[in-house]
Amino acid sequence: MTDIYEHAPKIWNAAQLRDALKDLPDDAPIHIGVAEDPGDFDGYREGVLVDAHQVENWWPATATTPERIETEEALTLFADWQPGAYDRLD
């Protein structure tokens, strides 16, 4: 039997992000730490913000749930590896 970890992080809204950025200079790079496992930031991988897109999320029907009629407007931030030299993956 597999143990289930119910992961429910508090997701920031736009106002919280604006507040966190308010004192940064305009040319400050934005770094993003991605948890290695749900809620585990001890071993996070660091990336840099490279793009952002407005998205509209919708939820299609699955074998167990009907299609949801509501949509959600959101901003998706895209992170990439930090600048540097890396081994080329084949």
DSSP file (Angstrom, degrees, kcal/mol; ACC not computed):
  #  RESIDUE AA STRUCTURE BP1 BP2  ACC     N-H-->O    O-->H-N    N-H-->O    O-->H-N    TCO  KAPPA ALPHA  PHI   PSI    X-CA   Y-CA   Z-CA
    1    1 A M              0   0    0      0, 0.0     2,-0.4     0, 0.0     0, 0.0   0.000 360.0 360.0 360.0 136.4    0.0    0.0    0.0
    2    2 A T        -     0   0    0      1,-0.0     2,-0.3     0, 0.0     0, 0.0  -0.737 360.0-128.2 -92.2 133.4    1.3    3.5   -0.9
    3    3 A D        -     0   0    0     -2,-0.4     2,-0.5     1,-0.0    -1,-0.0  -0.625  22.3-141.3 -76.6 138.2    1.2    6.3    1.6
    4    4 A I        -     0   0    0     -2,-0.3     2,-0.7     2,-0.0    -1,-0.0  -0.881   6.1-154.9-104.2 130.6   -0.4    9.4    0.2
    5    5 A Y        -     0   0    0     -2,-0.5     2,-1.0     2,-0.0    -2,-0.0  -0.920  12.4-144.7-104.0 111.9    1.0   12.8    1.1
    6    6 A E        -     0   0    0     -2,-0.7     2,-0.6     2,-0.1    -2,-0.0  -0.678  18.8-164.5 -79.8 105.3   -1.7   15.5    0.9
    7    7 A H        +     0   0    0     -2,-1.0    32,-0.0     1,-0.0    -2,-0.0  -0.831  20.4 161.9 -98.8 118.0    0.2   18.5   -0.4
    8    8 A A        -     0   0    0     -2,-0.6    -2,-0.1     2,-0.0    -1,-0.0  -0.575  13.0-178.7-136.2  71.2   -1.7   21.8    0.0
    9    9 A P        -     0   0    0      0, 0.0     2,-0.9     0, 0.0    -2,-0.0  -0.328  37.2-108.7 -69.6 154.5    0.7   24.7   -0.3
   10   10 A K        -     0   0    0     -2,-0.0     2,-0.4     1,-0.0    -2,-0.0  -0.763  37.7-144.4 -83.4 110.0   -0.6   28.3    0.1
   11   11 A I        -     0   0    0     -2,-0.9     2,-0.0     1,-0.1    -1,-0.0  -0.618  14.3-122.6 -82.1 128.7   -0.4   29.6   -3.5
   12   12 A W        -     0   0    0     -2,-0.4     2,-0.2     1,-0.1    -1,-0.1  -0.309  19.9-144.5 -68.0 150.9    0.5   33.3   -3.8
   13   13 A N     >  -     0   0    0      1,-0.0     4,-1.8    -2,-0.0     3,-0.3  -0.582  34.1 -93.9-104.6 176.5   -1.7   35.7   -5.5
   14   14 A A  H  > S+     0   0    0      1,-0.2     4,-2.8    -2,-0.2     5,-0.2   0.859 122.9  56.2 -60.7 -38.0   -0.6   38.7   -7.6
   15   15 A A  H  > S+     0   0    0      1,-0.2     4,-2.3     2,-0.2    -1,-0.2   0.899 106.8  49.6 -63.3 -40.2   -0.8   41.1   -4.7
   16   16 A Q  H  > S+     0   0    0     -3,-0.3     4,-2.0     2,-0.2    -1,-0.2   0.899 112.3  48.0 -65.3 -40.2    1.6   39.0   -2.6
   17   17 A L  H  X S+     0   0    0     -4,-1.8     4,-1.7     2,-0.2    -2,-0.2   0.930 111.2  49.9 -66.3 -45.4    4.1   38.9   -5.5
   18   18 A R  H  X S+     0   0    0     -4,-2.8     4,-1.0     1,-0.2    -2,-0.2   0.908 110.8  50.6 -58.3 -41.9    3.9   42.6   -6.1
   19   19 A D  H  < S+     0   0    0     -4,-2.3     3,-0.5     1,-0.2     4,-0.3   0.894 109.2  50.5 -64.0 -40.0    4.5   43.2   -2.4
   20   20 A A  H  < S+     0   0    0     -4,-2.0     3,-0.3     1,-0.2    -1,-0.2   0.804 116.2  42.2 -67.6 -28.5    7.5   41.0   -2.4
   21   21 A L  H >< S+     0   0    0     -4,-1.7     3,-1.7     1,-0.2    -1,-0.2   0.551  85.3  98.3 -93.3  -9.3    9.0   42.8   -5.4
   22   22 A K  T 3< S+     0   0    0     -4,-1.0    -1,-0.2    -3,-0.5    -2,-0.1   0.766  87.9  39.9 -58.3 -31.7    8.2   46.4   -4.4
   23   23 A D  T 3  S+     0   0    0     -4,-0.3    -1,-0.3    -3,-0.3    -2,-0.1   0.432  91.2 105.6 -99.3   1.1   11.6   47.2   -3.0
   24   24 A L  S <  S-     0   0    0     -3,-1.7     2,-0.0     1,-0.1    -3,-0.0  -0.571  77.3-110.7 -79.4 142.4   13.7   45.5   -5.6
   25   25 A P    >   -     0   0    0      0, 0.0     3,-1.9     0, 0.0    -1,-0.1  -0.373  31.2-110.7 -65.3 153.9   15.5   47.6   -8.2
   26   26 A D  T 3  S+     0   0    0      1,-0.3    -2,-0.1    -2,-0.0     0, 0.0   0.763 116.3  50.4 -59.7 -26.9   14.1   47.2  -11.7
   27   27 A D  T 3  S+     0   0    0      2,-0.1    -1,-0.3     0, 0.0    -3,-0.0   0.306  78.9 123.3 -97.2  10.9   17.2   45.4  -13.0
   28   28 A A    <   -     0   0    0     -3,-1.9     2,-0.1     1,-0.1    -4,-0.0  -0.561  63.0-125.3 -71.8 127.8   17.3   42.8  -10.2
   29   29 A P        -     0   0    0      0, 0.0     2,-0.6     0, 0.0    -1,-0.1  -0.409  18.6-129.3 -70.0 151.5   17.3   39.2  -11.6
   30   30 A I        -     0   0    0     19,-0.3    19,-2.7    -2,-0.1     2,-0.4  -0.913  21.3-163.8-106.1 120.5   14.5   37.0  -10.3
   31   31 A H  E     -A   48   0A   0     -2,-0.6     2,-0.4    17,-0.2    17,-0.3  -0.812   2.5-157.1-102.6 144.7   15.6   33.5   -9.0
   32   32 A I  E     -A   47   0A   0     15,-2.7    15,-3.2    -2,-0.4     2,-0.6  -0.986   4.2-152.9-125.4 126.4   13.2   30.7   -8.5
   33   33 A G  E     -A   46   0A   0     -2,-0.4     2,-0.5    13,-0.2    13,-0.2  -0.889  11.7-158.5 -99.2 120.5   13.8   27.8   -6.1
   34   34 A V  E     -A   45   0A   0     11,-2.9    11,-2.2    -2,-0.6    -2,-0.0  -0.870  21.7-118.8-102.0 124.0   11.9   24.6   -7.2
   35   35 A A        -     0   0    0     -2,-0.5     6,-0.2     9,-0.2     9,-0.1  -0.302   8.8-143.2 -60.7 138.6   11.3   22.0   -4.5
   36   36 A E  S    S+     0   0    0      4,-1.4    -1,-0.1     1,-0.1     5,-0.1   0.883  89.4   9.4 -68.9 -38.9   12.9   18.6   -5.1
   37   37 A D  B >  S-C   40   0B   0      3,-0.6     3,-2.7    -3,-0.0    -1,-0.1  -0.898 113.7 -62.5-132.6 162.0    9.9   16.9   -3.5
   38   38 A P  T 3  S-     0   0    0      0, 0.0     3,-0.1     0, 0.0    -2,-0.1  -0.233 123.2  -5.2 -50.7 120.8    6.5   18.4   -2.5
   39   39 A G  T 3  S+     0   0    0      1,-0.2     2,-0.9   -32,-0.0    -3,-0.0   0.457 101.5 124.6  76.6   1.5    7.3   21.0    0.3
   40   40 A D  B <   +C   37   0B   0     -3,-2.7    -4,-1.4     1,-0.1    -3,-0.6  -0.799  18.8 156.7-102.8  98.5   11.0   20.1    0.4
   41   41 A F    >   +     0   0    0     -2,-0.9     3,-1.0    -6,-0.2    -1,-0.1   0.340  54.6  89.9-100.3   5.6   13.1   23.2   -0.1
   42   42 A D  T 3  S+     0   0    0      1,-0.2    -1,-0.2     0, 0.0    -2,-0.1   0.863 102.9  27.4 -66.4 -34.4   16.2   21.8    1.6
   43   43 A G  T 3  S+     0   0    0     -3,-0.2    -1,-0.2    -6,-0.1    -2,-0.1  -0.179  91.3 157.1-118.4  39.9   17.4   20.4   -1.7
   44   44 A Y    <   -     0   0    0     -3,-1.0     2,-0.5    -9,-0.1    -9,-0.2  -0.239  39.7-128.5 -69.4 155.2   15.8   22.8   -4.1
   45   45 A R  E     -A   34   0A   0    -11,-2.2   -11,-2.9    36,-0.0     2,-0.4  -0.891  24.2-136.2-100.7 131.6   17.1   23.5   -7.6
   46   46 A E  E     +A   33   0A   0     -2,-0.5    36,-0.5   -13,-0.2     2,-0.2  -0.738  28.5 169.1 -95.1 134.3   17.6   27.1   -8.5
   47   47 A G  E     -AB  32  81A   0    -15,-3.2   -15,-2.7    -2,-0.4     2,-0.4  -0.764  28.2-119.0-128.1 177.1   16.5   28.6  -11.7
   48   48 A V  E     -AB  31  80A   0     32,-2.5    32,-2.2   -17,-0.3     2,-0.4  -0.942  29.9-108.0-121.3 144.9   16.1   32.1  -13.2
   49   49 A L  E     + B   0  79A   0    -19,-2.7   -19,-0.3    -2,-0.4    30,-0.2  -0.555  43.5 162.8 -71.2 125.7   12.9   33.7  -14.4
   50   50 A V  E     -     0   0A   0     28,-3.1     2,-0.3    -2,-0.4    29,-0.2   0.546  57.7  -3.6-121.5 -13.9   13.0   33.9  -18.3
   51   51 A D  E     - B   0  78A   0     27,-1.3    27,-3.0     2,-0.0    -1,-0.3  -0.986  49.3-152.8-169.3 166.0    9.4   34.6  -19.4
   52   52 A A  E     - B   0  77A   0     -2,-0.3     2,-0.4    25,-0.2    25,-0.2  -0.980  11.2-172.1-150.9 141.8    5.8   34.9  -18.3
   53   53 A H  E     - B   0  76A   0     23,-2.2    23,-2.9    -2,-0.3     2,-0.4  -0.998  26.7-122.7-137.2 139.8    2.5   34.3  -20.1
   54   54 A Q  E     - B   0  75A   0     -2,-0.4     2,-0.3    21,-0.2    21,-0.2  -0.648  41.0-175.5 -71.7 134.2   -1.1   34.9  -19.3
   55   55 A V  E     - B   0  74A   0     19,-3.0    19,-2.4    -2,-0.4     2,-0.5  -0.929  26.4-143.1-131.6 157.0   -2.9   31.6  -19.5
   56   56 A E  E     - B   0  73A   0     -2,-0.3     2,-0.3    17,-0.2    17,-0.2  -0.965  22.3-152.6-119.8 112.6   -6.5   30.4  -19.2
   57   57 A N  E     + B   0  72A   0     15,-2.7    15,-1.8    -2,-0.5     2,-0.3  -0.638  18.7 172.3 -85.2 139.9   -6.8   27.1  -17.3
   58   58 A W        -     0   0    0     -2,-0.3    13,-0.1    13,-0.2    11,-0.1  -0.955  26.3-132.9-141.1 161.4   -9.7   24.8  -18.1
   59   59 A W        -     0   0    0     11,-0.5     9,-2.3     9,-0.4     3,-0.1  -0.912  19.0-155.4-124.2 104.3  -10.4   21.2  -17.0
   60   60 A P        -     0   0    0      0, 0.0     5,-0.1     0, 0.0     2,-0.0  -0.245  35.4 -83.3 -73.0 165.8  -11.5   18.7  -19.6
   61   61 A A        -     0   0    0      6,-0.1     2,-0.2     2,-0.1     6,-0.1  -0.360  46.9-170.3 -66.3 146.6  -13.5   15.6  -18.8
   62   62 A T        -     0   0    0      3,-2.9     5,-0.1    -3,-0.1    -1,-0.0  -0.677  43.8 -87.7-123.6-176.7  -11.7   12.5  -17.6
   63   63 A A  S    S+     0   0    0     -2,-0.2    -2,-0.1     1,-0.2     0, 0.0   0.758 128.6  30.3 -64.4 -23.1  -12.8    9.0  -17.0
   64   64 A T  S    S+     0   0    0      1,-0.2    -1,-0.2     2,-0.0    -3,-0.0   0.559 120.4  44.6-115.6 -11.0  -13.8    9.9  -13.4
   65   65 A T  S    S-     0   0    0     -5,-0.1    -3,-2.9     3,-0.0    -1,-0.2  -0.989  74.4-122.0-136.5 145.0  -14.9   13.6  -13.6
   66   66 A P        -     0   0    0      0, 0.0     2,-0.1     0, 0.0    -2,-0.0  -0.339  48.0 -81.0 -75.4 164.7  -17.0   15.6  -16.1
   67   67 A E        -     0   0    0     -6,-0.1     2,-0.3     1,-0.1    -6,-0.1  -0.445  47.0-128.0 -64.0 136.3  -15.6   18.7  -17.9
   68   68 A R        -     0   0    0     -9,-2.3    -9,-0.4    -2,-0.1    -1,-0.1  -0.698   9.0-151.7 -88.1 140.8  -15.7   21.7  -15.6
   69   69 A I        +     0   0    0     -2,-0.3    -1,-0.1   -11,-0.1     2,-0.1   0.720  69.1  85.2 -86.3 -21.1  -17.3   24.8  -17.1
   70   70 A E        -     0   0    0    -11,-0.1   -11,-0.5     1,-0.0     2,-0.3  -0.417  60.4-159.1 -79.4 157.0  -15.3   27.4  -15.2
   71   71 A T        -     0   0    0    -13,-0.1     2,-0.4    -2,-0.1   -13,-0.2  -0.821   7.7-138.8-125.5 169.7  -12.0   28.7  -16.3
   72   72 A E  E     -B   57   0A   0    -15,-1.8   -15,-2.7    -2,-0.3     2,-0.4  -0.985   6.9-143.6-135.7 122.6   -9.2   30.4  -14.3
   73   73 A E  E     +B   56   0A   0     -2,-0.4     2,-0.3   -17,-0.2   -17,-0.2  -0.708  37.7 157.5 -81.2 133.4   -7.1   33.4  -15.5
   74   74 A A  E     -B   55   0A   0    -19,-2.4   -19,-3.0    -2,-0.4     2,-0.5  -0.958  41.6-122.3-151.3 165.6   -3.5   33.0  -14.3
   75   75 A L  E     -B   54   0A   0     -2,-0.3     2,-0.6   -21,-0.2   -21,-0.2  -0.975  23.3-155.2-113.9 124.8    0.1   34.1  -15.0
   76   76 A T  E     -B   53   0A   0    -23,-2.9   -23,-2.2    -2,-0.5     2,-0.4  -0.899   5.7-153.4-103.0 124.4    2.6   31.3  -15.6
   77   77 A L  E     -B   52   0A   0     -2,-0.6     2,-0.5   -25,-0.2   -25,-0.2  -0.804   8.6-148.2 -95.0 135.4    6.2   32.2  -14.8
   78   78 A F  E     -B   51   0A   0    -27,-3.0   -28,-3.1    -2,-0.4   -27,-1.3  -0.907  12.6-168.2-109.6 129.6    8.9   30.2  -16.8
   79   79 A A  E     -B   49   0A   0     -2,-0.5     2,-0.3   -30,-0.2   -30,-0.2  -0.858   3.6-174.0-114.6 149.4   12.2   29.4  -15.2
   80   80 A D  E     -B   48   0A   0    -32,-2.2   -32,-2.5    -2,-0.3    -2,-0.0  -0.808  40.5 -74.5-129.4 172.4   15.4   28.1  -16.9
   81   81 A W  E     -B   47   0A   0     -2,-0.3   -34,-0.2   -34,-0.2    -1,-0.1  -0.310  61.5 -93.4 -62.8 153.7   18.7   26.9  -15.6
   82   82 A Q        -     0   0    0    -36,-0.5    -1,-0.1     1,-0.1   -51,-0.0  -0.309  52.2 -85.7 -65.3 153.2   21.1   29.7  -14.5
   83   83 A P  S    S+     0   0    0      0, 0.0     2,-0.3     0, 0.0    -1,-0.1  -0.318  83.0  92.4 -58.1 143.9   23.6   31.0  -17.0
   84   84 A G  S    S-     0   0    0     -3,-0.1     2,-0.5     2,-0.0    -3,-0.0  -0.942  77.9 -58.7 157.6-175.4   26.8   29.0  -17.1
   85   85 A A        +     0   0    0     -2,-0.3     2,-0.3     0, 0.0     0, 0.0  -0.860  51.5 178.1-100.8 130.4   28.5   26.1  -18.8
   86   86 A Y        -     0   0    0     -2,-0.5     2,-0.2     3,-0.0    -2,-0.0  -0.919  37.3 -96.3-128.7 153.1   26.8   22.7  -18.7
   87   87 A D        -     0   0    0     -2,-0.3     2,-0.4     1,-0.1     0, 0.0  -0.500  47.5-114.8 -63.5 135.0   27.5   19.2  -20.1
   88   88 A R        -     0   0    0     -2,-0.2     2,-0.4     2,-0.0    -1,-0.1  -0.609  25.9-139.5 -75.8 129.9   25.6   18.8  -23.3
   89   89 A L              0   0    0     -2,-0.4    -1,-0.0     1,-0.1    -3,-0.0  -0.754 360.0 360.0 -89.6 134.9   22.9   16.1  -23.0
   90   90 A D              0   0    0     -2,-0.4    -1,-0.1     0, 0.0    -2,-0.0   0.451 360.0 360.0 -85.2 360.0   22.6   13.8  -26.1
